[in-house]
Amino acid sequence: MNRTRQSSRTHAFTLAALAVAACGMLAATAPAGAQTAVEYGAVANGAPGKPGAAAARGSAPMQMTISMTPSAPPANAAAASAPGSVRGPNCTGELRNERTVVVPIGKSTVLQLEEPVRNRTLGDPSVAQAAMVSPRAMYLLGLSVGTTNMIVQGRSGACEIVNVVVNGDAGGVQASLAQLMPEERSIRVTSAGANLVLAGRVSSAIAAQQAVEIAKAYAKRGNADGTVLNMMSVDTPQQVMLEVKVAEVSKTLINQLGSALNLQGGFGTWTGALVSNLLSGAATALTASKANRLPLQFALDAQKTDNLVKILAEPNLVTLSGQEASFLSGGKIFIPVPQSNGSTTVITLQQEEFGVALKFLPTVLDGGRINLRVAPEVSELSPTGVTLTATNINGVNILPLITTRRASTTVQMRDGETFAIGGLVKNNISGALKAFPGLGEVPVLGTLMRSTSFQNDLTELVFIITPHLVKPLQTAASELPMPTDSFTTPSAIDIYATGNMEGRGQKSAPSAPNAPAPQPAAAPGPQPARPSSSAPSSTPNPANAPTSSTGAAASTPAATAPAPAALRAVRTEAHTQAPSLPVFADAGSPYLH
């Protein structure tokens, strides 16, 4: 009996040795890059996977499975032969359903599997790192933004495909927002590759900007190069109206006195002129000369010029908080600019703008404060241009010259506060003296031998800004007074007889078209107090401000007055039926919120 058992064991070991030798021969003759999977086991009495027990009893033959799975040759032979390389799976049966695992960059997770793992593969090791922590649990670490997948084979031979997605850390941003901005609970954070998307509603524009700054810290985390997409909306977008005043006074004083004498001999007739070419702007005011064979010439030049220029521009502009707005009231001019194209020169036209321009970007902060980035500008065509002469251009060309006054700054103030953001005080004095050497220094008579010129330029300029938080008026456009309301078409008598270009009468201010009719008298009882038109108003009205009241008697005539040119709304009279017509007055209006 012992000899029989010993012979059986010897026979089993011989078969195992032959199997191992066969595996070696097959591996040696396999094509390059082939993956070999070897599994041994015993099936006996319905107990698969326990070769030790079956071999110990000797009641069943040993079963060995040898499989060859060809695969693509590795890019590097050394990497293919490196120790610890992953074997390709040998899937049997149908594939299980695919599933997707999302791992934030720089974070890890544990993937639970349905059965113990025999083999597994990883498509791109640079995106994620995988390691088994137990027979049925796999550790995943997100290394870089991207996607890859794994093929996991269980001990039963069935395979499962696991898609691994590594993207931005949306959960980390959501947790930081909940900690730093607990009042903004409607913000939602999602990932789109390396980018972070912020959606939802916020209470103000400054809260949205703070959320974006927090998300930017996560978008640049690690080797990620993502951006933050702001898709948030403000619950009550605040509107800002900016009033800008540009006031400038420029005065030029010119005093000039001179004489010229040319004596050649002989006599003739004298000719002279007094204030010649005054409207054309000539410098000579008094001239006297001896013409007729020109033996004697004498000229006297005396001039005094006073120039006064006043500029008052008041551009007003309304925009949403966080949105830039621009305004231009002026024109465009085209300036020729030469451009060289090889051996030829081409003249192109460059567009330049002039006039009153305004650009500003408001941001409403907490507590009603307004952060304002403003750039007002006033430019005009100068009466003196730039003289240009060229060899290939006939004559002399004068290019236009644009005089520009500009200010650009960032300030912070509250609603209704006024700030002077720029100013200029300039006083230029220039003088010139031309005299005949020696004779010009002789007392009394030397005055005829010299010319004196004196010029004084005085300029004062200031930029004043006032921001307001405003809301739309609940009034139709037809009910608002316009600058053209006071204009009536003049008749022929007005034009030719009196020179009146605006007509005789004044157009009445528009009245509310749907004003409620007067109600009949009711029984005596407590009545709400109605402010009288003679009572002092909280906001002073201009002298010509139109007033209207829908609660007045039908026989009361409507007040008529021209609408002022300034564009600032103010309530004229309070009443209980409908809001009165706003006119344009000071900035303390109740229409400005």
Steps between C-alpha positions, in 0.01 A plus 500: 500500500782741582671416174178578313464845667865581440465404134189719467680801649800445277270485200331831602830677546617375164189639332549835675860518386398421144234773514747757625743404227226534242418846628861602467516372144179682408624823657827470310326443166227765559512821294651812652267681735271200566353476848471162665262420783538177690250370753495169669238339712317178574137413468391232737174441680366846399788680670674702231792722576646271774786311341666428831208299641447306179866416467517392861219253455622394160138448399507718189745582226665844497353743245718769336390775262751663270392798289686728261363850439678697228533873557666798334877515540610745769651833401807425706639151528658579834167617638335181377754283675504708820396319816145549622350549152122448486369194320215538255170344605358187341128574509251215484127547464320830451632836613334662795341843471741791480514748782666838543697622798566875540809591702595865568858587418728445797242289686448125536215255539443127557317297236305198622495199264251215470758220537869457570724624222716270290639754250447866415635757253528882507486697176695817592704487821569875475132581561429273796679255725340168601599249768326209672449549872297178546379221269180693431606865551709719269669830587476779236695830506440786254832624364408732213188623324385255236323169443615138488353156567581167662410141410456297817472118487363308793585148604195370318649624172240774441634848417376845586592836338544789743524853353707738712440877466736743672378861500500816710421492867141624494429354843789691654375827352148431625629434851711817499207710383279356772762587761604845374168621360228327705234754394537405132334159507379495139842471336555167322844381392555244224802383303558508126838339451758723659251789517267585786148626429322722752122521462207612711397835642687742724388801695736754341765543237775522762395159638528351152849644460608356835372155403694515174822591683457203736443262208811628318715368784374146425511532121880547507559220748778254419573470130147604404471803276129563517285808510188604689179544303266747668138413423355654816225761495429778746161501670453877479752650257585851614514782248736795533458841339809716472488876469818661370560873471787628292547874559770694320572869454780605268598863450764637265630859511716629216659845489716587201657829388759551229614714210703461183675770294646462151656805338626486144468867394257683282148606562160363417151460636413362842256215550366362824247266653329491837387167644528312174380139468366499854258212447761282332724517805790697351756627749542849349256748646656830377728533196650796318737479205648716229424335170539638146851410389554377859767754599383507863319235703378523856279243679348510847363181658289533814277220623318397816311170512293346779377142453268331746387139474262329742426128485242331720425136417270287715485144367273261693506124459324202665625141512481186711742431779804320361431601137702763314319782322625759252363825363616727215352826379717638226627393161767320307781629286727315260871579504724389212778269612775388260591132498797358315438192289835405357598760244166682505333714763127470556293762678236351730239674711508457876177565689510724805207592723445832673234645725376416849570135589439303817587146603437358844474164674304502828492225761252523785655383827349419835341784691412703190860584416584533130839412359535706185754485220434804284672663202342827377644677198439827316665559164452753222651606172761767551480811279872461433618188322830337420675620184628220280729540202643223285699476180238294319206714617420826329454794730465494876248276678360573844397197703233537768604518862280358778523651848415241766433521874470161662488352850506133602481380860331263744310637799261367763207696634139473610179581322467872434852595606699727271867473422734717292718246323715737297587865462728731310607858559730629228645849457731546205667835435711561193657817363715594203699814410641586159705820457754662270842464661598822672212714377244292685655605831473874437243661731172604340618457141604144574134405522475535123792264458368201694201264521363354823270200541345373824269200546340359815306170501285411803329160525300344781360147464328264745327159480225438757315167530194396701371139500142404584328168562188517285192300412278531193213747516155344504387755245430481129738678266223730378455639852860610543591859408745543215722794401290541184171545687542879509561529126218604266521553128547873432287687253623721220438810713708353784789423268516815284351764730634409843771247417346248739602147406303318770153646451299720730325258731640223711385145472338371817652211685345162419233383737423150616277341233329257735449724800208388718186710491403703810301295746163631632490642848475231764357506849696693761768294655870488565680586181868441434707814506588627155799730465410844374671654200592798715668288765878495486634195324790295624672563170505857367346535156645723229323822425364371172435143607169367364257366755194284464253336735242247396302559817441870422168632373427474130490877465857543621721575198810292450821684567716552196871555506797397291688198620849588620792369299664313787403134514437425866165368610317639802143469630309829476195440716378206707145375452298193576362410157804465270863608504548853374709574198872506581704788377872524490661666801743420777652166599305475827197367318290218646516341155868428561532201730 
